Amino acid sequence: MTEFLIQWFWYLIAFAVGALVAWLAARRIKPTSEDEAFADLPHATRTGDSR
């Protein structure tokens, strides 16, 4: 039973560290408006755009 708890604890730590790394990586991405995002893509068109 103790081995199971130790293994579960390590998985919990690994999950927490992975979540922290993902959160930190996501914070580095700067939000852009929809128009800016499409302007960065060559030959991009939006579907359903009536303009």
Backbone bond lengths (Angstrom), bond angles and torsions (degrees), N, CA, C in turn:
res aa  C-N    CA-C-N  psi(-1)  N-CA   C-N-CA  omega(-1)  CA-C   N-CA-C  phi
1 M - - - 1.450 - - 1.519 110.89 -
2 T 1.323 117.61 -38.66 1.455 121.49 -179.82 1.529 111.12 -65.10
3 E 1.325 116.80 -39.09 1.465 120.42 179.11 1.531 110.75 -62.52
4 F 1.331 115.92 -39.41 1.454 120.09 178.54 1.527 110.59 -63.14
5 L 1.312 117.76 -44.65 1.455 121.52 -179.60 1.526 112.11 -65.09
6 I 1.315 116.61 -38.81 1.468 120.06 177.87 1.524 110.12 -65.43
7 Q 1.337 116.47 -44.16 1.464 119.97 178.97 1.530 110.19 -64.16
8 W 1.322 118.10 -42.89 1.461 122.14 178.62 1.529 110.77 -61.55
9 F 1.320 116.25 -39.74 1.461 121.24 178.68 1.522 110.87 -62.65
10 W 1.334 118.30 -41.97 1.464 121.32 179.28 1.522 111.09 -66.66
11 Y 1.333 117.41 -38.22 1.465 120.19 175.95 1.528 110.45 -64.30
12 L 1.314 116.88 -38.42 1.451 121.17 177.76 1.523 110.96 -64.22
13 I 1.319 116.99 -42.32 1.468 121.08 177.41 1.528 110.13 -64.17
14 A 1.331 117.42 -43.75 1.474 120.86 179.67 1.528 110.63 -62.45
15 F 1.323 117.20 -40.09 1.458 120.25 178.20 1.520 110.70 -63.90
16 A 1.329 116.66 -44.52 1.467 120.76 -178.87 1.527 110.87 -63.82
17 V 1.321 117.50 -41.74 1.461 120.70 179.13 1.528 110.33 -66.33
18 G 1.322 117.22 -42.11 1.459 120.64 177.88 1.518 112.33 -63.37
19 A 1.319 116.15 -40.99 1.459 119.96 177.71 1.524 110.79 -65.03
20 L 1.313 117.29 -39.27 1.463 121.20 178.27 1.525 110.86 -64.39
21 V 1.307 117.40 -43.50 1.468 121.24 179.01 1.529 109.99 -63.50
22 A 1.329 117.55 -43.25 1.466 120.65 178.97 1.527 110.62 -64.06
23 W 1.311 117.50 -40.66 1.467 121.36 179.59 1.525 110.50 -64.66
24 L 1.330 116.54 -43.40 1.467 119.78 178.82 1.530 111.06 -64.54
25 A 1.319 117.10 -39.92 1.470 120.39 178.10 1.523 110.85 -65.58
26 A 1.321 117.36 -39.31 1.465 120.76 -179.90 1.525 111.23 -68.52
27 R 1.299 118.45 -30.64 1.464 121.06 179.19 1.522 112.02 -69.43
28 R 1.332 116.96 -23.87 1.468 120.76 -178.98 1.517 111.96 -75.89
29 I 1.328 118.21 -18.44 1.459 122.22 -178.97 1.520 108.10 -79.98
30 K 1.302 115.82 122.30 1.460 120.46 -179.01 1.523 109.32 -82.71
31 P 1.313 117.80 131.44 1.462 119.72 178.35 1.525 110.93 -69.85
32 T 1.323 115.39 143.47 1.458 121.10 177.55 1.520 108.56 -127.86
33 S 1.290 115.31 159.54 1.455 118.75 175.44 1.531 108.78 -75.60
34 E 1.320 115.89 166.06 1.458 120.27 179.83 1.521 110.83 -62.93
35 D 1.335 117.59 -39.41 1.462 120.85 -179.92 1.524 111.48 -65.40
36 E 1.339 116.97 -41.14 1.464 120.01 178.15 1.528 111.09 -65.38
37 A 1.319 116.60 -38.94 1.461 120.23 -179.95 1.523 111.06 -63.55
38 F 1.343 117.38 -43.92 1.464 120.24 179.34 1.518 111.59 -72.15
39 A 1.324 118.36 -28.11 1.465 120.89 179.09 1.524 111.05 -67.42
40 D 1.323 117.51 -27.79 1.466 121.36 -179.48 1.524 112.74 -76.57
41 L 1.337 117.56 -17.17 1.458 121.36 -177.41 1.518 110.65 -95.75
42 P 1.332 117.60 127.65 1.464 118.77 177.29 1.535 110.33 -73.10
43 H 1.305 116.56 139.72 1.467 123.87 177.20 1.525 112.40 59.66
44 A 1.287 117.77 29.01 1.469 120.34 -179.33 1.515 110.31 -87.88
45 T 1.305 114.53 136.22 1.461 120.30 173.29 1.519 108.01 -129.47
46 R 1.310 114.65 149.24 1.454 119.16 178.12 1.517 109.29 -95.49
47 T 1.304 116.83 138.76 1.453 120.05 177.13 1.515 109.19 -83.14
48 G 1.294 116.25 141.54 1.446 121.28 178.29 1.514 113.59 78.59
49 D 1.311 118.35 10.52 1.449 121.02 179.31 1.525 109.15 -83.89
50 S 1.332 117.25 127.37 1.452 120.15 -175.90 1.528 112.06 -94.02
51 R 1.313 118.70 1.67 1.466 120.98 -179.77 1.495 111.86 -79.46
